[in-house]
Structures are given as C-alpha cells and as structure tokens.
Amino acid sequence: MTKEEFVDWKRHPVTEQVFSELRHRVDVLTAEVVEQAAYIPQSEIAEKTGAIKAIRDLLTIEFEETN
C-alpha cells in the first residue's frame, strides 16, 4: 500500500463512518466506566479500558513505510 492509497482509504466515506462509530463507542465505554466504576467489578473496568485503548489505537493509525 502506498501513502496515497492509505490517505484515500482514510478519507473514504465508509472509513470515515466507521471511524465515527468507533469514536462514539469510545465515548460510550468511557461514560460507562466513569458512571459505573463504583458498582462494576474491576475485571469489567479493565476490559472496557482495554477496549478503549484498542479503539483509540485504531483511530490514530498512521501510514508507515515497510520494506
């Protein structure tokens, strides 16, 4: 994949919609953790926090040249 292809993919309407949904999911999960932290098991907080980190990693993906 070239940098130009990557940029085209990131700007594609479908990709933009998927990323929008992922950002919304981060917002929902974050709100759940904040609102329920005192009531849900630590394992569930860790699971949701892990999901938030994974989604944020996808949202910040950048093009990297590979050989």
PDB file of N, CA, C, O and CB in Angstrom:
ATOM      1  N   MET A   1       0.846  -1.168   0.000  1.00  0.00           N
ATOM      2  CA  MET A   1       0.000   0.000   0.000  1.00  0.00           C
ATOM      3  C   MET A   1       0.895   1.236   0.000  1.00  0.00           C
ATOM      4  O   MET A   1       1.870   1.325   0.746  1.00  0.00           O
ATOM      5  CB  MET A   1      -0.964  -0.005   1.218  1.00  0.00           C
ATOM      6  N   THR A   2       0.541   2.162  -0.840  1.00  0.00           N
ATOM      7  CA  THR A   2       1.279   3.418  -0.891  1.00  0.00           C
ATOM      8  C   THR A   2       0.660   4.420   0.081  1.00  0.00           C
ATOM      9  O   THR A   2      -0.460   4.230   0.556  1.00  0.00           O
ATOM     10  CB  THR A   2       1.292   3.990  -2.331  1.00  0.00           C
ATOM     11  N   LYS A   3       1.398   5.478   0.365  1.00  0.00           N
ATOM     12  CA  LYS A   3       0.866   6.528   1.243  1.00  0.00           C
ATOM     13  C   LYS A   3      -0.382   7.147   0.628  1.00  0.00           C
ATOM     14  O   LYS A   3      -1.339   7.456   1.338  1.00  0.00           O
ATOM     15  CB  LYS A   3       1.932   7.620   1.503  1.00  0.00           C
ATOM     16  N   GLU A   4      -0.374   7.330  -0.683  1.00  0.00           N
ATOM     17  CA  GLU A   4      -1.542   7.899  -1.367  1.00  0.00           C
ATOM     18  C   GLU A   4      -2.764   6.992  -1.201  1.00  0.00           C
ATOM     19  O   GLU A   4      -3.865   7.483  -0.953  1.00  0.00           O
ATOM     20  CB  GLU A   4      -1.239   8.112  -2.867  1.00  0.00           C
ATOM     21  N   GLU A   5      -2.583   5.702  -1.331  1.00  0.00           N
ATOM     22  CA  GLU A   5      -3.695   4.767  -1.147  1.00  0.00           C
ATOM     23  C   GLU A   5      -4.203   4.807   0.287  1.00  0.00           C
ATOM     24  O   GLU A   5      -5.409   4.749   0.526  1.00  0.00           O
ATOM     25  CB  GLU A   5      -3.266   3.339  -1.514  1.00  0.00           C
ATOM     26  N   PHE A   6      -3.285   4.906   1.234  1.00  0.00           N
ATOM     27  CA  PHE A   6      -3.667   4.986   2.637  1.00  0.00           C
ATOM     28  C   PHE A   6      -4.495   6.243   2.902  1.00  0.00           C
ATOM     29  O   PHE A   6      -5.532   6.185   3.563  1.00  0.00           O
ATOM     30  CB  PHE A   6      -2.422   4.970   3.533  1.00  0.00           C
ATOM     31  N   VAL A   7      -4.031   7.366   2.386  1.00  0.00           N
ATOM     32  CA  VAL A   7      -4.758   8.633   2.569  1.00  0.00           C
ATOM     33  C   VAL A   7      -6.142   8.533   1.922  1.00  0.00           C
ATOM     34  O   VAL A   7      -7.131   8.983   2.501  1.00  0.00           O
ATOM     35  CB  VAL A   7      -3.956   9.829   1.957  1.00  0.00           C
ATOM     36  N   ASP A   8      -6.214   7.949   0.734  1.00  0.00           N
ATOM     37  CA  ASP A   8      -7.516   7.765   0.077  1.00  0.00           C
ATOM     38  C   ASP A   8      -8.438   6.913   0.940  1.00  0.00           C
ATOM     39  O   ASP A   8      -9.625   7.208   1.073  1.00  0.00           O
ATOM     40  CB  ASP A   8      -7.338   7.114  -1.310  1.00  0.00           C
ATOM     41  N   TRP A   9      -7.886   5.858   1.521  1.00  0.00           N
ATOM     42  CA  TRP A   9      -8.679   4.974   2.378  1.00  0.00           C
ATOM     43  C   TRP A   9      -9.187   5.729   3.607  1.00  0.00           C
ATOM     44  O   TRP A   9     -10.356   5.610   3.973  1.00  0.00           O
ATOM     45  CB  TRP A   9      -7.845   3.749   2.811  1.00  0.00           C
ATOM     46  N   LYS A  10      -8.295   6.513   4.249  1.00  0.00           N
ATOM     47  CA  LYS A  10      -8.701   7.261   5.446  1.00  0.00           C
ATOM     48  C   LYS A  10      -9.767   8.304   5.127  1.00  0.00           C
ATOM     49  O   LYS A  10     -10.594   8.627   5.979  1.00  0.00           O
ATOM     50  CB  LYS A  10      -7.488   7.940   6.080  1.00  0.00           C
ATOM     51  N   ARG A  11      -9.750   8.830   3.908  1.00  0.00           N
ATOM     52  CA  ARG A  11     -10.721   9.872   3.521  1.00  0.00           C
ATOM     53  C   ARG A  11     -11.983   9.304   2.885  1.00  0.00           C
ATOM     54  O   ARG A  11     -12.923  10.049   2.606  1.00  0.00           O
ATOM     55  CB  ARG A  11     -10.076  10.846   2.558  1.00  0.00           C
ATOM     56  N   HIS A  12     -12.016   8.010   2.655  1.00  0.00           N
ATOM     57  CA  HIS A  12     -13.184   7.389   2.028  1.00  0.00           C
ATOM     58  C   HIS A  12     -14.387   7.518   2.973  1.00  0.00           C
ATOM     59  O   HIS A  12     -14.233   7.362   4.184  1.00  0.00           O
ATOM     60  CB  HIS A  12     -12.902   5.883   1.683  1.00  0.00           C
ATOM     61  N   PRO A  13     -15.564   7.798   2.441  1.00  0.00           N
ATOM     62  CA  PRO A  13     -16.751   7.974   3.286  1.00  0.00           C
ATOM     63  C   PRO A  13     -17.059   6.768   4.179  1.00  0.00           C
ATOM     64  O   PRO A  13     -17.508   6.938   5.313  1.00  0.00           O
ATOM     65  CB  PRO A  13     -17.945   8.261   2.418  1.00  0.00           C
ATOM     66  N   VAL A  14     -16.825   5.576   3.685  1.00  0.00           N
ATOM     67  CA  VAL A  14     -17.087   4.391   4.515  1.00  0.00           C
ATOM     68  C   VAL A  14     -16.120   4.358   5.692  1.00  0.00           C
ATOM     69  O   VAL A  14     -16.527   4.102   6.825  1.00  0.00           O
ATOM     70  CB  VAL A  14     -16.962   3.087   3.677  1.00  0.00           C
ATOM     71  N   THR A  15     -14.848   4.615   5.428  1.00  0.00           N
ATOM     72  CA  THR A  15     -13.854   4.643   6.502  1.00  0.00           C
ATOM     73  C   THR A  15     -14.188   5.739   7.506  1.00  0.00           C
ATOM     74  O   THR A  15     -14.101   5.528   8.716  1.00  0.00           O
ATOM     75  CB  THR A  15     -12.439   4.855   5.930  1.00  0.00           C
ATOM     76  N   GLU A  16     -14.562   6.894   7.011  1.00  0.00           N
ATOM     77  CA  GLU A  16     -14.922   7.991   7.908  1.00  0.00           C
ATOM     78  C   GLU A  16     -16.111   7.621   8.781  1.00  0.00           C
ATOM     79  O   GLU A  16     -16.140   7.977   9.959  1.00  0.00           O
ATOM     80  CB  GLU A  16     -15.235   9.252   7.109  1.00  0.00           C
ATOM     81  N   GLN A  17     -17.090   6.917   8.231  1.00  0.00           N
ATOM     82  CA  GLN A  17     -18.256   6.493   9.014  1.00  0.00           C
ATOM     83  C   GLN A  17     -17.856   5.460  10.066  1.00  0.00           C
ATOM     84  O   GLN A  17     -18.304   5.528  11.210  1.00  0.00           O
ATOM     85  CB  GLN A  17     -19.345   5.912   8.089  1.00  0.00           C
ATOM     86  N   VAL A  18     -17.021   4.514   9.680  1.00  0.00           N
ATOM     87  CA  VAL A  18     -16.550   3.505  10.635  1.00  0.00           C
ATOM     88  C   VAL A  18     -15.792   4.185  11.777  1.00  0.00           C
ATOM     89  O   VAL A  18     -16.009   3.865  12.946  1.00  0.00           O
ATOM     90  CB  VAL A  18     -15.642   2.455   9.928  1.00  0.00           C
ATOM     91  N   PHE A  19     -14.910   5.114  11.440  1.00  0.00           N
ATOM     92  CA  PHE A  19     -14.153   5.815  12.474  1.00  0.00           C
ATOM     93  C   PHE A  19     -15.076   6.642  13.366  1.00  0.00           C
ATOM     94  O   PHE A  19     -14.844   6.745  14.571  1.00  0.00           O
ATOM     95  CB  PHE A  19     -13.090   6.715  11.837  1.00  0.00           C
ATOM     96  N   SER A  20     -16.102   7.220  12.794  1.00  0.00           N
ATOM     97  CA  SER A  20     -17.073   7.966  13.589  1.00  0.00           C
ATOM     98  C   SER A  20     -17.770   7.048  14.594  1.00  0.00           C
ATOM     99  O   SER A  20     -17.951   7.409  15.757  1.00  0.00           O
ATOM    100  CB  SER A  20     -18.111   8.639  12.674  1.00  0.00           C
ATOM    101  N   GLU A  21     -18.150   5.876  14.138  1.00  0.00           N
ATOM    102  CA  GLU A  21     -18.791   4.898  15.027  1.00  0.00           C
ATOM    103  C   GLU A  21     -17.826   4.441  16.117  1.00  0.00           C
ATOM    104  O   GLU A  21     -18.230   4.250  17.264  1.00  0.00           O
ATOM    105  CB  GLU A  21     -19.292   3.683  14.222  1.00  0.00           C
ATOM    106  N   LEU A  22     -16.557   4.266  15.764  1.00  0.00           N
ATOM    107  CA  LEU A  22     -15.560   3.876  16.759  1.00  0.00           C
ATOM    108  C   LEU A  22     -15.366   4.974  17.802  1.00  0.00           C
ATOM    109  O   LEU A  22     -15.240   4.678  18.990  1.00  0.00           O
ATOM    110  CB  LEU A  22     -14.224   3.554  16.079  1.00  0.00           C
ATOM    111  N   ARG A  23     -15.340   6.238  17.372  1.00  0.00           N
ATOM    112  CA  ARG A  23     -15.223   7.344  18.328  1.00  0.00           C
ATOM    113  C   ARG A  23     -16.433   7.360  19.270  1.00  0.00           C
ATOM    114  O   ARG A  23     -16.294   7.595  20.470  1.00  0.00           O
ATOM    115  CB  ARG A  23     -15.099   8.702  17.581  1.00  0.00           C
ATOM    116  N   HIS A  24     -17.604   7.111  18.717  1.00  0.00           N
ATOM    117  CA  HIS A  24     -18.815   7.045  19.542  1.00  0.00           C
ATOM    118  C   HIS A  24     -18.709   5.915  20.561  1.00  0.00           C
ATOM    119  O   HIS A  24     -19.101   6.074  21.717  1.00  0.00           O
ATOM    120  CB  HIS A  24     -20.064   6.849  18.657  1.00  0.00           C
ATOM    121  N   ARG A  25     -18.179   4.779  20.127  1.00  0.00           N
ATOM    122  CA  ARG A  25     -18.018   3.635  21.034  1.00  0.00           C
ATOM    123  C   ARG A  25     -17.066   3.974  22.173  1.00  0.00           C
ATOM    124  O   ARG A  25     -17.306   3.588  23.317  1.00  0.00           O
ATOM    125  CB  ARG A  25     -17.502   2.405  20.267  1.00  0.00           C
ATOM    126  N   VAL A  26     -15.999   4.684  21.874  1.00  0.00           N
ATOM    127  CA  VAL A  26     -15.080   5.131  22.928  1.00  0.00           C
ATOM    128  C   VAL A  26     -15.815   6.020  23.925  1.00  0.00           C
ATOM    129  O   VAL A  26     -15.641   5.878  25.135  1.00  0.00           O
ATOM    130  CB  VAL A  26     -13.875   5.889  22.320  1.00  0.00           C
ATOM    131  N   ASP A  27     -16.630   6.929  23.419  1.00  0.00           N
ATOM    132  CA  ASP A  27     -17.395   7.816  24.304  1.00  0.00           C
ATOM    133  C   ASP A  27     -18.336   7.024  25.198  1.00  0.00           C
ATOM    134  O   ASP A  27     -18.439   7.301  26.393  1.00  0.00           O
ATOM    135  CB  ASP A  27     -18.193   8.835  23.483  1.00  0.00           C
ATOM    136  N   VAL A  28     -19.021   6.040  24.629  1.00  0.00           N
ATOM    137  CA  VAL A  28     -19.959   5.224  25.400  1.00  0.00           C
ATOM    138  C   VAL A  28     -19.223   4.416  26.463  1.00  0.00           C
ATOM    139  O   VAL A  28     -19.628   4.399  27.625  1.00  0.00           O
ATOM    140  CB  VAL A  28     -20.747   4.285  24.471  1.00  0.00           C
ATOM    141  N   LEU A  29     -18.157   3.756  26.072  1.00  0.00           N
ATOM    142  CA  LEU A  29     -17.395   2.954  27.032  1.00  0.00           C
ATOM    143  C   LEU A  29     -16.806   3.816  28.141  1.00  0.00           C
ATOM    144  O   LEU A  29     -16.815   3.425  29.308  1.00  0.00           O
ATOM    145  CB  LEU A  29     -16.280   2.194  26.319  1.00  0.00           C
ATOM    146  N   THR A  30     -16.296   4.985  27.779  1.00  0.00           N
ATOM    147  CA  THR A  30     -15.730   5.882  28.781  1.00  0.00           C
ATOM    148  C   THR A  30     -16.796   6.318  29.775  1.00  0.00           C
ATOM    149  O   THR A  30     -16.561   6.326  30.983  1.00  0.00           O
ATOM    150  CB  THR A  30     -15.096   7.106  28.111  1.00  0.00           C
ATOM    151  N   ALA A  31     -17.952   6.676  29.272  1.00  0.00           N
ATOM    152  CA  ALA A  31     -19.056   7.078  30.152  1.00  0.00           C
ATOM    153  C   ALA A  31     -19.471   5.930  31.070  1.00  0.00           C
ATOM    154  O   ALA A  31     -19.738   6.142  32.253  1.00  0.00           O
ATOM    155  CB  ALA A  31     -20.263   7.550  29.320  1.00  0.00           C
ATOM    156  N   GLU A  32     -19.523   4.725  30.526  1.00  0.00           N
ATOM    157  CA  GLU A  32     -19.884   3.563  31.348  1.00  0.00           C
ATOM    158  C   GLU A  32     -18.890   3.356  32.480  1.00  0.00           C
ATOM    159  O   GLU A  32     -19.284   3.094  33.616  1.00  0.00           O
ATOM    160  CB  GLU A  32     -19.959   2.302  30.485  1.00  0.00           C
ATOM    161  N   VAL A  33     -17.606   3.471  32.176  1.00  0.00           N
ATOM    162  CA  VAL A  33     -16.582   3.280  33.203  1.00  0.00           C
ATOM    163  C   VAL A  33     -16.708   4.366  34.280  1.00  0.00           C
ATOM    164  O   VAL A  33     -16.659   4.068  35.474  1.00  0.00           O
ATOM    165  CB  VAL A  33     -15.162   3.304  32.569  1.00  0.00           C
ATOM    166  N   VAL A  34     -16.869   5.604  33.861  1.00  0.00           N
ATOM    167  CA  VAL A  34     -16.966   6.706  34.821  1.00  0.00           C
ATOM    168  C   VAL A  34     -18.220   6.559  35.687  1.00  0.00           C
ATOM    169  O   VAL A  34     -18.160   6.719  36.906  1.00  0.00           O
ATOM    170  CB  VAL A  34     -16.981   8.064  34.084  1.00  0.00           C
ATOM    171  N   GLU A  35     -19.340   6.258  35.058  1.00  0.00           N
ATOM    172  CA  GLU A  35     -20.610   6.188  35.785  1.00  0.00           C
ATOM    173  C   GLU A  35     -20.732   4.947  36.662  1.00  0.00           C
ATOM    174  O   GLU A  35     -21.396   4.985  37.698  1.00  0.00           O
ATOM    175  CB  GLU A  35     -21.755   6.220  34.810  1.00  0.00           C
ATOM    176  N   GLN A  36     -20.100   3.853  36.260  1.00  0.00           N
ATOM    177  CA  GLN A  36     -20.312   2.585  36.953  1.00  0.00           C
ATOM    178  C   GLN A  36     -19.090   2.095  37.727  1.00  0.00           C
ATOM    179  O   GLN A  36     -19.119   0.991  38.270  1.00  0.00           O
ATOM    180  CB  GLN A  36     -20.719   1.539  35.964  1.00  0.00           C
ATOM    181  N   ALA A  37     -18.035   2.872  37.791  1.00  0.00           N
ATOM    182  CA  ALA A  37     -16.784   2.415  38.384  1.00  0.00           C
ATOM    183  C   ALA A  37     -16.955   1.879  39.807  1.00  0.00           C
ATOM    184  O   ALA A  37     -16.277   0.932  40.207  1.00  0.00           O
ATOM    185  CB  ALA A  37     -15.788   3.543  38.387  1.00  0.00           C
ATOM    186  N   ALA A  38     -17.844   2.477  40.548  1.00  0.00           N
ATOM    187  CA  ALA A  38     -18.044   2.039  41.933  1.00  0.00           C
ATOM    188  C   ALA A  38     -18.911   0.791  42.047  1.00  0.00           C
ATOM    189  O   ALA A  38     -19.002   0.191  43.118  1.00  0.00           O
ATOM    190  CB  ALA A  38     -18.668   3.151  42.734  1.00  0.00           C
ATOM    191  N   TYR A  39     -19.550   0.397  40.940  1.00  0.00           N
ATOM    192  CA  TYR A  39     -20.533  -0.683  41.012  1.00  0.00           C
ATOM    193  C   TYR A  39     -20.172  -1.934  40.214  1.00  0.00           C
ATOM    194  O   TYR A  39     -20.759  -2.993  40.433  1.00  0.00           O
ATOM    195  CB  TYR A  39     -21.842  -0.179  40.540  1.00  0.00           C
ATOM    196  N   ILE A  40     -19.227  -1.828  39.305  1.00  0.00           N
ATOM    197  CA  ILE A  40     -18.902  -2.978  38.466  1.00  0.00           C
ATOM    198  C   ILE A  40     -17.562  -3.573  38.891  1.00  0.00           C
ATOM    199  O   ILE A  40     -16.712  -2.876  39.446  1.00  0.00           O
ATOM    200  CB  ILE A  40     -18.866  -2.573  36.973  1.00  0.00           C
ATOM    201  N   PRO A  41     -17.383  -4.851  38.630  1.00  0.00           N
ATOM    202  CA  PRO A  41     -16.127  -5.496  39.032  1.00  0.00           C
ATOM    203  C   PRO A  41     -14.912  -4.875  38.337  1.00  0.00           C
ATOM    204  O   PRO A  41     -15.004  -4.366  37.220  1.00  0.00           O
ATOM    205  CB  PRO A  41     -16.187  -6.993  38.725  1.00  0.00           C
ATOM    206  N   GLN A  42     -13.789  -4.932  39.020  1.00  0.00           N
ATOM    207  CA  GLN A  42     -12.536  -4.397  38.471  1.00  0.00           C
ATOM    208  C   GLN A  42     -12.205  -5.040  37.132  1.00  0.00           C
ATOM    209  O   GLN A  42     -11.649  -4.384  36.252  1.00  0.00           O
ATOM    210  CB  GLN A  42     -11.380  -4.616  39.457  1.00  0.00           C
ATOM    211  N   SER A  43     -12.539  -6.312  36.969  1.00  0.00           N
ATOM    212  CA  SER A  43     -12.251  -7.010  35.709  1.00  0.00           C
ATOM    213  C   SER A  43     -13.027  -6.399  34.544  1.00  0.00           C
ATOM    214  O   SER A  43     -12.520  -6.328  33.424  1.00  0.00           O
ATOM    215  CB  SER A  43     -12.589  -8.503  35.836  1.00  0.00           C
ATOM    216  N   GLU A  44     -14.249  -5.961  34.809  1.00  0.00           N
ATOM    217  CA  GLU A  44     -15.047  -5.328  33.758  1.00  0.00           C
ATOM    218  C   GLU A  44     -14.495  -3.942  33.415  1.00  0.00           C
ATOM    219  O   GLU A  44     -14.495  -3.536  32.253  1.00  0.00           O
ATOM    220  CB  GLU A  44     -16.520  -5.220  34.194  1.00  0.00           C
ATOM    221  N   ILE A  45     -14.031  -3.231  34.427  1.00  0.00           N
ATOM    222  CA  ILE A  45     -13.403  -1.932  34.173  1.00  0.00           C
ATOM    223  C   ILE A  45     -12.153  -2.130  33.313  1.00  0.00           C
ATOM    224  O   ILE A  45     -11.917  -1.383  32.363  1.00  0.00           O
ATOM    225  CB  ILE A  45     -13.042  -1.216  35.512  1.00  0.00           C
ATOM    226  N   ALA A  46     -11.364  -3.136  33.653  1.00  0.00           N
ATOM    227  CA  ALA A  46     -10.142  -3.418  32.892  1.00  0.00           C
ATOM    228  C   ALA A  46     -10.472  -3.798  31.456  1.00  0.00           C
ATOM    229  O   ALA A  46      -9.775  -3.388  30.528  1.00  0.00           O
ATOM    230  CB  ALA A  46      -9.337  -4.541  33.561  1.00  0.00           C
ATOM    231  N   GLU A  47     -11.527  -4.575  31.269  1.00  0.00           N
ATOM    232  CA  GLU A  47     -11.938  -4.984  29.923  1.00  0.00           C
ATOM    233  C   GLU A  47     -12.363  -3.768  29.096  1.00  0.00           C
ATOM    234  O   GLU A  47     -11.961  -3.623  27.941  1.00  0.00           O
ATOM    235  CB  GLU A  47     -13.092  -6.009  29.999  1.00  0.00           C
ATOM    236  N   LYS A  48     -13.164  -2.913  29.683  1.00  0.00           N
ATOM    237  CA  LYS A  48     -13.626  -1.721  28.965  1.00  0.00           C
ATOM    238  C   LYS A  48     -12.474  -0.758  28.693  1.00  0.00           C
ATOM    239  O   LYS A  48     -12.405  -0.154  27.623  1.00  0.00           O
ATOM    240  CB  LYS A  48     -14.727  -1.010  29.764  1.00  0.00           C
ATOM    241  N   THR A  49     -11.578  -0.616  29.652  1.00  0.00           N
ATOM    242  CA  THR A  49     -10.419   0.247  29.463  1.00  0.00           C
ATOM    243  C   THR A  49      -9.534  -0.289  28.343  1.00  0.00           C
ATOM    244  O   THR A  49      -9.012   0.482  27.537  1.00  0.00           O
ATOM    245  CB  THR A  49      -9.615   0.368  30.769  1.00  0.00           C
ATOM    246  N   GLY A  50      -9.366  -1.605  28.292  1.00  0.00           N
ATOM    247  CA  GLY A  50      -8.595  -2.220  27.217  1.00  0.00           C
ATOM    248  C   GLY A  50      -9.233  -1.982  25.856  1.00  0.00           C
ATOM    249  O   GLY A  50      -8.543  -1.702  24.875  1.00  0.00           O
ATOM    250  N   ALA A  51     -10.551  -2.094  25.807  1.00  0.00           N
ATOM    251  CA  ALA A  51     -11.264  -1.846  24.551  1.00  0.00           C
ATOM    252  C   ALA A  51     -11.090  -0.389  24.115  1.00  0.00           C
ATOM    253  O   ALA A  51     -10.886  -0.112  22.933  1.00  0.00           O
ATOM    254  CB  ALA A  51     -12.765  -2.184  24.704  1.00  0.00           C
ATOM    255  N   ILE A  52     -11.170   0.529  25.061  1.00  0.00           N
ATOM    256  CA  ILE A  52     -10.984   1.954  24.748  1.00  0.00           C
ATOM    257  C   ILE A  52      -9.591   2.178  24.167  1.00  0.00           C
ATOM    258  O   ILE A  52      -9.440   2.873  23.162  1.00  0.00           O
ATOM    259  CB  ILE A  52     -11.190   2.833  26.015  1.00  0.00           C
ATOM    260  N   LYS A  53      -8.585   1.598  24.789  1.00  0.00           N
ATOM    261  CA  LYS A  53      -7.209   1.765  24.304  1.00  0.00           C
ATOM    262  C   LYS A  53      -7.041   1.172  22.908  1.00  0.00           C
ATOM    263  O   LYS A  53      -6.388   1.768  22.052  1.00  0.00           O
ATOM    264  CB  LYS A  53      -6.214   1.110  25.274  1.00  0.00           C
ATOM    265  N   ALA A  54      -7.627   0.009  22.681  1.00  0.00           N
ATOM    266  CA  ALA A  54      -7.509  -0.639  21.365  1.00  0.00           C
ATOM    267  C   ALA A  54      -8.183   0.198  20.280  1.00  0.00           C
ATOM    268  O   ALA A  54      -7.632   0.375  19.194  1.00  0.00           O
ATOM    269  CB  ALA A  54      -8.130  -2.051  21.401  1.00  0.00           C
ATOM    270  N   ILE A  55      -9.367   0.706  20.577  1.00  0.00           N
ATOM    271  CA  ILE A  55     -10.079   1.526  19.586  1.00  0.00           C
ATOM    272  C   ILE A  55      -9.309   2.817  19.316  1.00  0.00           C
ATOM    273  O   ILE A  55      -9.189   3.241  18.166  1.00  0.00           O
ATOM    274  CB  ILE A  55     -11.517   1.851  20.073  1.00  0.00           C
ATOM    275  N   ARG A  56      -8.793   3.436  20.362  1.00  0.00           N
ATOM    276  CA  ARG A  56      -8.010   4.666  20.167  1.00  0.00           C
ATOM    277  C   ARG A  56      -6.774   4.396  19.314  1.00  0.00           C
ATOM    278  O   ARG A  56      -6.369   5.237  18.512  1.00  0.00           O
ATOM    279  CB  ARG A  56      -7.593   5.262  21.527  1.00  0.00           C
ATOM    280  N   ASP A  57      -6.178   3.220  19.492  1.00  0.00           N
ATOM    281  CA  ASP A  57      -5.022   2.852  18.681  1.00  0.00           C
ATOM    282  C   ASP A  57      -5.420   2.782  17.207  1.00  0.00           C
ATOM    283  O   ASP A  57      -4.681   3.253  16.342  1.00  0.00           O
ATOM    284  CB  ASP A  57      -4.434   1.500  19.149  1.00  0.00           C
ATOM    285  N   LEU A  58      -6.574   2.203  16.922  1.00  0.00           N
ATOM    286  CA  LEU A  58      -7.056   2.148  15.540  1.00  0.00           C
ATOM    287  C   LEU A  58      -7.341   3.540  14.989  1.00  0.00           C
ATOM    288  O   LEU A  58      -7.038   3.832  13.832  1.00  0.00           O
ATOM    289  CB  LEU A  58      -8.315   1.291  15.454  1.00  0.00           C
ATOM    290  N   LEU A  59      -7.918   4.385  15.814  1.00  0.00           N
ATOM    291  CA  LEU A  59      -8.277   5.736  15.366  1.00  0.00           C
ATOM    292  C   LEU A  59      -7.062   6.604  15.056  1.00  0.00           C
ATOM    293  O   LEU A  59      -7.164   7.563  14.290  1.00  0.00           O
ATOM    294  CB  LEU A  59      -9.121   6.417  16.415  1.00  0.00           C
ATOM    295  N   THR A  60      -5.936   6.283  15.635  1.00  0.00           N
ATOM    296  CA  THR A  60      -4.744   7.106  15.435  1.00  0.00           C
ATOM    297  C   THR A  60      -3.749   6.452  14.470  1.00  0.00           C
ATOM    298  O   THR A  60      -2.590   6.862  14.400  1.00  0.00           O
ATOM    299  CB  THR A  60      -4.067   7.373  16.774  1.00  0.00           C
ATOM    300  N   ILE A  61      -4.193   5.456  13.744  1.00  0.00           N
ATOM    301  CA  ILE A  61      -3.302   4.754  12.818  1.00  0.00           C
ATOM    302  C   ILE A  61      -2.760   5.710  11.780  1.00  0.00           C
ATOM    303  O   ILE A  61      -3.485   6.549  11.246  1.00  0.00           O
ATOM    304  CB  ILE A  61      -4.028   3.591  12.135  1.00  0.00           C
ATOM    305  N   GLU A  62      -1.492   5.573  11.506  1.00  0.00           N
ATOM    306  CA  GLU A  62      -0.814   6.407  10.519  1.00  0.00           C
ATOM    307  C   GLU A  62      -0.091   5.500   9.523  1.00  0.00           C
ATOM    308  O   GLU A  62       0.173   4.332   9.806  1.00  0.00           O
ATOM    309  CB  GLU A  62       0.185   7.393  11.206  1.00  0.00           C
ATOM    310  N   PHE A  63       0.213   6.045   8.385  1.00  0.00           N
ATOM    311  CA  PHE A  63       0.925   5.290   7.367  1.00  0.00           C
ATOM    312  C   PHE A  63       2.390   5.142   7.759  1.00  0.00           C
ATOM    313  O   PHE A  63       3.034   6.107   8.172  1.00  0.00           O
ATOM    314  CB  PHE A  63       0.797   5.972   5.993  1.00  0.00           C
ATOM    315  N   GLU A  64       2.904   3.934   7.625  1.00  0.00           N
ATOM    316  CA  GLU A  64       4.318   3.679   7.849  1.00  0.00           C
ATOM    317  C   GLU A  64       4.851   2.877   6.675  1.00  0.00           C
ATOM    318  O   GLU A  64       4.288   1.852   6.291  1.00  0.00           O
ATOM    319  CB  GLU A  64       4.555   2.932   9.192  1.00  0.00           C
ATOM    320  N   GLU A  65       5.934   3.359   6.123  1.00  0.00           N
ATOM    321  CA  GLU A  65       6.577   2.645   5.010  1.00  0.00           C
ATOM    322  C   GLU A  65       7.173   1.353   5.547  1.00  0.00           C
ATOM    323  O   GLU A  65       7.792   1.335   6.611  1.00  0.00           O
ATOM    324  CB  GLU A  65       7.682   3.526   4.325  1.00  0.00           C
ATOM    325  N   THR A  66       6.981   0.278   4.803  1.00  0.00           N
ATOM    326  CA  THR A  66       7.610  -1.002   5.141  1.00  0.00           C
ATOM    327  C   THR A  66       8.433  -1.456   3.964  1.00  0.00           C
ATOM    328  O   THR A  66       8.134  -1.120   2.818  1.00  0.00           O
ATOM    329  CB  THR A  66       6.556  -2.077   5.523  1.00  0.00           C
ATOM    330  N   ASN A  67       9.445  -2.202   4.239  1.00  0.00           N
ATOM    331  CA  ASN A  67      10.320  -2.696   3.165  1.00  0.00           C
ATOM    332  C   ASN A  67       9.931  -4.099   2.766  1.00  0.00           C
ATOM    333  O   ASN A  67      10.552  -4.684   1.877  1.00  0.00           O
ATOM    334  CB  ASN A  67      11.792  -2.665   3.598  1.00  0.00           C
TER     335      ASN A  67
END
